[in-house]
Amino acid sequence: MRQLSKWETAVMLLGGILMVVGAGANVLFCSWASYVFAPGALLFVAMQLRQSYEGRNFTIRRLRRIQVISDFMFLVAALLMIANQSNFLGLDFFAYIKYVHNNWVLALLIAAVLQLYASHRIANELEKEAK
């Protein structure tokens, strides 16, 4: 697995911190929360996509694809969080309530669970591969 440089690791950490602050502030009904979460998600996803696996281990490649799905879900959560505040999608009230209103929580939960599973399993598989 390609290791990130110190600068890239710092950017990824900053993105993660911004995501946590944005999600927490959104729960506390702060109007600026989605504008903190979205750049954090972009930074985190961009740095995670820079990591790559060039090996032949099928399990790690599958887990890496799960991480990419998780990254996509982080971006969907950011989009839904912004749409939750302004309804910039132009949906009528009932469609907005059905498809957008607070559904960012579900997208974020899916992304976090997939990310947790994949990162834990990748670490274990890389450790096995090193032995």
Backbone as a printed PyTorch tensor [residue, N CA C, xyz], in Angstrom:
tensor([[[  0.8530,  -1.1740,   0.0000],
         [  0.0000,   0.0000,   0.0000],
         [  0.8960,   1.2330,   0.0000]],

        [[  0.5890,   2.1550,  -0.8810],
         [  1.3740,   3.3830,  -0.9660],
         [  1.1420,   4.2220,   0.2900]],

        [[  2.2070,   4.5990,   0.9360],
         [  2.1100,   5.4310,   2.1300],
         [  2.0510,   6.9020,   1.7240]],

        [[  1.2710,   7.6710,   2.4460],
         [  1.1720,   9.1000,   2.1870],
         [  2.3640,   9.8180,   2.7930]],

        [[  2.7490,  10.9350,   2.1900],
         [  3.8230,  11.7410,   2.7570],
         [  3.3050,  12.4360,   4.0180]],

        [[  4.1910,  13.1050,   4.7310],
         [  3.7790,  13.7950,   5.9600],
         [  2.7790,  14.9000,   5.6510]],

        [[  2.9970,  15.6030,   4.5490],
         [  2.0870,  16.6650,   4.1430],
         [  0.7090,  16.0930,   3.8130]],

        [[  0.6840,  15.0100,   3.0590],
         [ -0.5820,  14.3830,   2.6840],
         [ -1.3070,  13.8220,   3.9050]],

        [[ -0.5530,  13.2640,   4.8330],
         [ -1.1580,  12.7580,   6.0710],
         [ -1.7740,  13.8990,   6.8740]],

        [[ -1.0820,  15.0410,   6.9140],
         [ -1.6120,  16.2050,   7.6360],
         [ -2.8910,  16.7160,   6.9760]],

        [[ -2.9240,  16.7280,   5.6500],
         [ -4.1260,  17.1710,   4.9370],
         [ -5.2840,  16.2080,   5.2000]],

        [[ -4.9900,  14.9150,   5.2090],
         [ -6.0280,  13.9200,   5.4790],
         [ -6.5530,  14.0700,   6.9090]],

        [[ -5.6710,  14.2990,   7.8520],
         [ -6.0760,  14.5100,   9.2390],
         [ -6.9160,  15.7770,   9.3730]],

        [[ -6.5140,  16.8410,   8.6980],
         [ -7.2870,  18.0830,   8.7190],
         [ -8.6810,  17.8460,   8.1450]],

        [[ -8.7590,  17.1020,   7.0500],
         [-10.0610,  16.7790,   6.4730],
         [-10.9350,  15.9950,   7.4280]],

        [[-10.3510,  15.0230,   8.1150],
         [-11.1060,  14.2460,   9.0940],
         [-11.6040,  15.1050,  10.2430]],

        [[-10.7590,  16.0040,  10.7140],
         [-11.1570,  16.8960,  11.8110],
         [-12.2820,  17.8230,  11.3670]],

        [[-12.1780,  18.3570,  10.1490],
         [-13.2370,  19.2270,   9.6360],
         [-14.5570,  18.4680,   9.4810]],

        [[-14.4680,  17.2090,   9.0780],
         [-15.6900,  16.4060,   8.9540],
         [-16.3470,  16.1930,  10.3140]],

        [[-15.5530,  15.8990,  11.3200],
         [-16.1050,  15.6770,  12.6650],
         [-16.7150,  16.9680,  13.2130]],

        [[-16.0000,  18.0780,  13.0280],
         [-16.5200,  19.3690,  13.5110],
         [-17.8060,  19.7280,  12.7700]],

        [[-17.8220,  19.5290,  11.4550],
         [-19.0100,  19.8590,  10.6750],
         [-20.2000,  19.0040,  11.0310]],

        [[-19.9950,  17.7080,  11.2140],
         [-21.1040,  16.8230,  11.5830],
         [-21.6180,  17.1580,  12.9840]],

        [[-20.6990,  17.4030,  13.9010],
         [-21.1110,  17.7560,  15.2640],
         [-21.8400,  19.0840,  15.3170]],

        [[-21.3630,  20.0560,  14.5520],
         [-22.0270,  21.3630,  14.5370],
         [-23.3910,  21.2790,  13.8710]],

        [[-23.5310,  20.4140,  12.8850],
         [-24.8330,  20.2570,  12.2390],
         [-25.8520,  19.6610,  13.2010]],

        [[-25.4070,  18.7640,  14.0450],
         [-26.3020,  18.1960,  15.0590],
         [-26.7510,  19.2830,  16.0330]],

        [[-25.8730,  20.2590,  16.2680],
         [-26.1960,  21.3680,  17.1710],
         [-26.8810,  22.5270,  16.4480]],

        [[-27.3130,  22.3020,  15.1950],
         [-28.0700,  23.2600,  14.3880],
         [-27.2960,  24.5350,  14.0620]],

        [[-26.0040,  24.4250,  13.8440],
         [-25.2160,  25.5660,  13.4000],
         [-25.3550,  25.6970,  11.8830]],

        [[-25.5930,  26.9110,  11.4120],
         [-25.8490,  27.1000,   9.9830],
         [-24.5920,  26.9270,   9.1340]],

        [[-23.4280,  27.0720,   9.6990],
         [-22.1780,  26.9800,   8.9500],
         [-21.6300,  25.5620,   8.8860]],

        [[-22.2760,  24.6160,   9.5070],
         [-21.7250,  23.2730,   9.6630],
         [-21.4790,  22.5610,   8.3440]],

        [[-22.3990,  22.6700,   7.4140],
         [-22.2220,  21.9530,   6.1480],
         [-21.0750,  22.5360,   5.3350]],

        [[-20.7800,  23.8100,   5.5360],
         [-19.6820,  24.4450,   4.8170],
         [-18.3240,  24.1310,   5.4400]],

        [[-18.3240,  23.5030,   6.5810],
         [-17.0970,  22.9780,   7.1810],
         [-16.9580,  21.4940,   6.8320]],

        [[-18.0730,  20.7730,   6.8430],
         [-18.0390,  19.3410,   6.5480],
         [-17.6290,  19.0660,   5.1050]],

        [[-18.1760,  19.8100,   4.1560],
         [-17.9270,  19.5400,   2.7290],
         [-16.4500,  19.6670,   2.3410]],

        [[-15.7510,  20.7520,   2.7020],
         [-14.3190,  20.7940,   2.3730],
         [-13.5160,  19.7170,   3.1060]],

        [[-13.9250,  19.3980,   4.3180],
         [-13.2650,  18.3260,   5.0470],
         [-13.4180,  16.9990,   4.3370]],

        [[-14.6270,  16.7350,   3.8390],
         [-14.8600,  15.4920,   3.0980],
         [-14.0360,  15.4710,   1.8120]],

        [[-13.9650,  16.5970,   1.1250],
         [-13.1630,  16.6570,  -0.1050],
         [-11.6840,  16.4010,   0.1730]],

        [[-11.1550,  17.0060,   1.2300],
         [ -9.7440,  16.7990,   1.5770],
         [ -9.4900,  15.3430,   1.9560]],

        [[-10.3460,  14.7940,   2.7850],
         [-10.1810,  13.4170,   3.2480],
         [-10.2510,  12.4390,   2.0820]],

        [[-11.2490,  12.5990,   1.2360],
         [-11.4310,  11.6940,   0.1030],
         [-10.2770,  11.8210,  -0.8900]],

        [[ -9.8510,  13.0420,  -1.1590],
         [ -8.7600,  13.2370,  -2.1140],
         [ -7.4730,  12.5540,  -1.6360]],

        [[ -7.1770,  12.6790,  -0.3620],
         [ -5.9510,  12.0660,   0.1400],
         [ -6.0850,  10.5490,   0.2220]],

        [[ -7.2710,  10.0760,   0.5290],
         [ -7.4330,   8.6260,   0.5930],
         [ -7.3760,   8.0050,  -0.8030]],

        [[ -7.8460,   8.7220,  -1.7960],
         [ -7.7680,   8.2050,  -3.1610],
         [ -6.3320,   8.2100,  -3.6910]],

        [[ -5.4780,   9.0300,  -3.0980],
         [ -4.0650,   9.0280,  -3.4980],
         [ -3.3410,   7.7670,  -3.0410]],

        [[ -3.8650,   7.1400,  -2.0010],
         [ -3.3000,   5.8640,  -1.5890],
         [ -3.7000,   4.8250,  -2.6240]],

        [[ -2.7930,   3.9390,  -2.9190],
         [ -3.1280,   2.8910,  -3.8790],
         [ -2.4690,   1.5940,  -3.4500]],

        [[ -2.9940,   0.5130,  -3.9770],
         [ -2.4300,  -0.8020,  -3.6950],
         [ -2.0440,  -1.4190,  -5.0270]],

        [[ -0.7850,  -1.7220,  -5.1740],
         [ -0.2820,  -2.2670,  -6.4320],
         [ -0.0670,  -3.7760,  -6.3740]],

        [[ -0.3370,  -4.3870,  -5.2370],
         [ -0.0970,  -5.8180,  -5.0770],
         [ -1.1570,  -6.6650,  -5.7560]],

        [[ -1.0440,  -7.9660,  -5.5510],
         [ -1.9480,  -8.9020,  -6.1920],
         [ -2.9310,  -9.5570,  -5.2200]],

        [[ -2.9060,  -9.1610,  -3.9580],
         [ -3.7950,  -9.7460,  -2.9660],
         [ -5.2370,  -9.3120,  -3.2560]],

        [[ -6.0680, -10.3050,  -3.5980],
         [ -7.4510, -10.0200,  -3.9760],
         [ -8.2300,  -9.4090,  -2.8160]],

        [[ -7.9780,  -9.8560,  -1.6050],
         [ -8.7100,  -9.3550,  -0.4380],
         [ -8.4510,  -7.8710,  -0.2210]],

        [[ -7.2030,  -7.4700,  -0.3300],
         [ -6.8760,  -6.0540,  -0.1410],
         [ -7.4720,  -5.2130,  -1.2650]],

        [[ -7.4560,  -5.7310,  -2.4830],
         [ -8.0530,  -4.9950,  -3.5960],
         [ -9.5560,  -4.8300,  -3.3990]],

        [[-10.2210,  -5.8570,  -2.8890],
         [-11.6570,  -5.7720,  -2.6080],
         [-11.9180,  -4.7620,  -1.4990]],

        [[-11.1120,  -4.7930,  -0.4440],
         [-11.2770,  -3.8430,   0.6520],
         [-11.0130,  -2.4150,   0.1930]],

        [[-10.1030,  -2.2560,  -0.7220],
         [ -9.8100,  -0.9330,  -1.2720],
         [-11.0190,  -0.4060,  -2.0530]],

        [[-11.6930,  -1.2890,  -2.7730],
         [-12.9140,  -0.8720,  -3.4850],
         [-14.0060,  -0.4770,  -2.4860]],

        [[-14.0790,  -1.1750,  -1.3670],
         [-15.0400,  -0.8020,  -0.3260],
         [-14.7110,   0.5890,   0.2150]],

        [[-13.4310,   0.8990,   0.3590],
         [-13.0340,   2.2300,   0.8110],
         [-13.4450,   3.2980,  -0.2010]],

        [[-13.3380,   3.0040,  -1.4680],
         [-13.7410,   3.9690,  -2.4910],
         [-15.2500,   4.2080,  -2.4230]],

        [[-16.0300,   3.1550,  -2.1870],
         [-17.4750,   3.3190,  -2.0080],
         [-17.7500,   4.1840,  -0.7830]],

        [[-16.9900,   3.9700,   0.2680],
         [-17.1270,   4.7750,   1.4760],
         [-16.8080,   6.2420,   1.1850]],

        [[-15.7660,   6.4830,   0.4070],
         [-15.4160,   7.8590,   0.0380],
         [-16.5580,   8.5180,  -0.7330]],

        [[-17.1490,   7.7730,  -1.6590],
         [-18.2880,   8.2990,  -2.4140],
         [-19.4380,   8.6480,  -1.4660]],

        [[-19.6660,   7.8090,  -0.4780],
         [-20.7510,   8.0710,   0.4710],
         [-20.4550,   9.2940,   1.3500]],

        [[-19.1820,   9.5480,   1.6620],
         [-18.8340,  10.7740,   2.3830],
         [-19.2030,  11.9960,   1.5470]],

        [[-18.9360,  11.9390,   0.2490],
         [-19.2750,  13.0570,  -0.6220],
         [-20.7900,  13.2150,  -0.7660]],

        [[-21.5140,  12.1060,  -0.8260],
         [-22.9820,  12.1660,  -0.8710],
         [-23.5100,  12.7890,   0.4180]],

        [[-22.9230,  12.4160,   1.5460],
         [-23.3430,  12.9980,   2.8270],
         [-23.1100,  14.5090,   2.8310]],

        [[-21.9860,  14.9460,   2.2880],
         [-21.7090,  16.3850,   2.2220],
         [-22.7240,  17.0920,   1.3300]],

        [[-23.0430,  16.5060,   0.1830],
         [-24.0240,  17.0990,  -0.7210],
         [-25.3990,  17.1640,  -0.0610]],

        [[-25.7970,  16.0910,   0.5980],
         [-27.1010,  16.0840,   1.2710],
         [-27.1310,  17.0640,   2.4480]],

        [[-25.9970,  17.2400,   3.1160],
         [-25.9410,  18.1740,   4.2360],
         [-26.1350,  19.6110,   3.7360]],

        [[-25.5160,  19.9290,   2.6020],
         [-25.6990,  21.2650,   2.0290],
         [-27.1280,  21.4260,   1.5190]],

        [[-27.6600,  20.3990,   0.8530],
         [-29.0340,  20.4590,   0.3440],
         [-30.0400,  20.5270,   1.4740]],

        [[-29.6950,  19.9810,   2.6230],
         [-30.5890,  20.0070,   3.7820],
         [-30.8250,  21.4330,   4.2670]],

        [[-29.8640,  22.3040,   4.0480],
         [-30.0010,  23.6710,   4.5250],
         [-30.6990,  24.5890,   3.5360]],

        [[-30.4730,  24.3630,   2.2400],
         [-30.9680,  25.3540,   1.2930],
         [-31.9290,  24.8140,   0.2450]],

        [[-32.0680,  23.5000,   0.1150],
         [-32.8890,  22.8780,  -0.9220],
         [-32.5270,  23.4420,  -2.2940]],

        [[-31.2450,  23.5080,  -2.5870],
         [-30.7930,  24.0250,  -3.8730],
         [-31.1250,  23.0840,  -5.0210]],

        [[-31.6090,  21.8870,  -4.7140],
         [-31.9870,  20.9420,  -5.7550],
         [-33.3240,  21.2970,  -6.3910]],

        [[-34.0770,  22.2040,  -5.7850],
         [-35.3350,  22.6640,  -6.3410],
         [-36.4650,  21.6600,  -6.2300]],

        [[-36.4380,  20.8070,  -5.2310],
         [-37.4820,  19.8000,  -5.0500],
         [-38.7010,  20.4090,  -4.3740]],

        [[-39.8860,  19.8500,  -4.6600],
         [-41.0580,  20.3040,  -3.9310],
         [-40.9680,  19.7990,  -2.4840]],

        [[-41.8600,  20.2720,  -1.6450],
         [-41.7480,  20.0240,  -0.2110],
         [-41.7420,  18.5430,   0.1410]],

        [[-42.6600,  17.7620,  -0.4330],
         [-42.7590,  16.3520,  -0.0600],
         [-41.5760,  15.5350,  -0.5650]],

        [[-41.0970,  15.8440,  -1.7630],
         [-39.9040,  15.1580,  -2.2750],
         [-38.6870,  15.5310,  -1.4410]],

        [[-38.6120,  16.8000,  -1.0430],
         [-37.5060,  17.2470,  -0.1960],
         [-37.5030,  16.4870,   1.1320]],

        [[-38.6630,  16.3760,   1.7580],
         [-38.7670,  15.6660,   3.0410],
         [-38.4150,  14.1930,   2.8580]],

        [[-38.8600,  13.6020,   1.7640],
         [-38.6530,  12.1730,   1.5460],
         [-37.1990,  11.8420,   1.1990]],

        [[-36.5650,  12.6370,   0.3470],
         [-35.2550,  12.2710,  -0.1830],
         [-34.0740,  13.0240,   0.4160]],

        [[-34.2860,  14.1830,   0.9740],
         [-33.1480,  15.0010,   1.3960],
         [-33.1030,  15.2400,   2.8950]],

        [[-34.2160,  15.6190,   3.4820],
         [-34.2260,  16.1060,   4.8580],
         [-33.5670,  15.1180,   5.8290]],

        [[-32.4240,  15.5000,   6.3440],
         [-31.6370,  14.7530,   7.3320],
         [-31.1940,  13.3670,   6.8700]],

        [[-31.2410,  13.0790,   5.5910],
         [-30.7240,  11.8050,   5.0890],
         [-29.2040,  11.7920,   5.0190]],

        [[-28.5740,  12.9410,   5.2480],
         [-27.1150,  12.9770,   5.3010],
         [-26.6150,  12.0970,   6.4410]],

        [[-27.4150,  11.9480,   7.4740],
         [-27.0190,  11.1260,   8.6170],
         [-26.8640,   9.6680,   8.1850]],

        [[-27.7970,   9.1790,   7.3910],
         [-27.7280,   7.8030,   6.9090],
         [-26.5210,   7.5930,   5.9980]],

        [[-26.2920,   8.5320,   5.0920],
         [-25.1350,   8.4240,   4.2000],
         [-23.8290,   8.4590,   4.9910]],

        [[-23.7570,   9.3160,   5.9950],
         [-22.5590,   9.3960,   6.8290],
         [-22.3650,   8.1290,   7.6500]],

        [[-23.4410,   7.5610,   8.1540],
         [-23.3470,   6.3180,   8.9250],
         [-22.8430,   5.1770,   8.0510]],

        [[-23.3840,   5.0490,   6.8540],
         [-22.9300,   4.0030,   5.9360],
         [-21.4590,   4.1880,   5.6140]],

        [[-21.0680,   5.4240,   5.3130],
         [-19.6700,   5.7020,   4.9770],
         [-18.7430,   5.3850,   6.1430]],

        [[-19.1430,   5.7710,   7.3410],
         [-18.2790,   5.5490,   8.5020],
         [-18.1200,   4.0610,   8.8090]],

        [[-19.2050,   3.3070,   8.7200],
         [-19.1230,   1.8660,   9.0000],
         [-18.2490,   1.1740,   7.9540]],

        [[-18.4480,   1.4940,   6.6840],
         [-17.6260,   0.8970,   5.6320],
         [-16.1500,   1.2780,   5.7950]],

        [[-15.9070,   2.5320,   6.1400],
         [-14.5360,   3.0070,   6.3250],
         [-13.8610,   2.2910,   7.4920]],

        [[-14.5750,   2.1520,   8.5830],
         [-14.0330,   1.4820,   9.7570],
         [-13.7000,   0.0280,   9.4460]],

        [[-14.6210,  -0.6630,   8.8070],
         [-14.4060,  -2.0650,   8.4600],
         [-13.2190,  -2.2220,   7.5060]],

        [[-13.2170,  -1.4390,   6.4430],
         [-12.1780,  -1.5940,   5.4180],
         [-10.8000,  -1.2330,   5.9590]],

        [[-10.6980,  -0.1540,   6.7040],
         [ -9.3720,   0.2520,   7.1900],
         [ -8.8270,  -0.7610,   8.2030]],

        [[ -9.6980,  -1.2930,   9.0420],
         [ -9.2500,  -2.3020,  10.0090],
         [ -8.7920,  -3.5690,   9.2990]],

        [[ -9.5750,  -4.0340,   8.3450],
         [ -9.2280,  -5.2540,   7.6180],
         [ -8.0010,  -5.0730,   6.7350]],

        [[ -7.8410,  -3.9030,   6.1280],
         [ -6.6560,  -3.6600,   5.2990],
         [ -5.4040,  -3.7270,   6.1550]],

        [[ -5.4610,  -3.1310,   7.3370],
         [ -4.2980,  -3.1740,   8.2270],
         [ -3.9470,  -4.6130,   8.5830]],

        [[ -4.9610,  -5.4150,   8.8880],
         [ -4.6980,  -6.8250,   9.2120],
         [ -4.1360,  -7.5870,   8.0140]],

        [[ -4.6920,  -7.3650,   6.8400],
         [ -4.2290,  -8.0740,   5.6380],
         [ -2.8130,  -7.6550,   5.2580]],

        [[ -2.4960,  -6.3850,   5.4090],
         [ -1.1270,  -5.9330,   5.1130],
         [ -0.1300,  -6.5350,   6.0970]],

        [[ -0.5580,  -6.6710,   7.3530],
         [  0.2970,  -7.2960,   8.3510],
         [  0.5400,  -8.7670,   8.0020]],

        [[ -0.5180,  -9.4640,   7.5850],
         [ -0.3680, -10.8620,   7.1550],
         [  0.5480, -10.9700,   5.9400]],

        [[  0.3700, -10.0570,   5.0020],
         [  1.1660, -10.0880,   3.7820],
         [  2.6380,  -9.8220,   4.0740]],

        [[  2.9260,  -8.9970,   5.0800],
         [  4.3070,  -8.6790,   5.4240],
         [  5.0170,  -9.8800,   6.0390]],

        [[  4.2480, -10.7520,   6.6820],
         [  4.8540, -11.9340,   7.3100],
         [  5.1000, -12.9520,   6.2740]]])
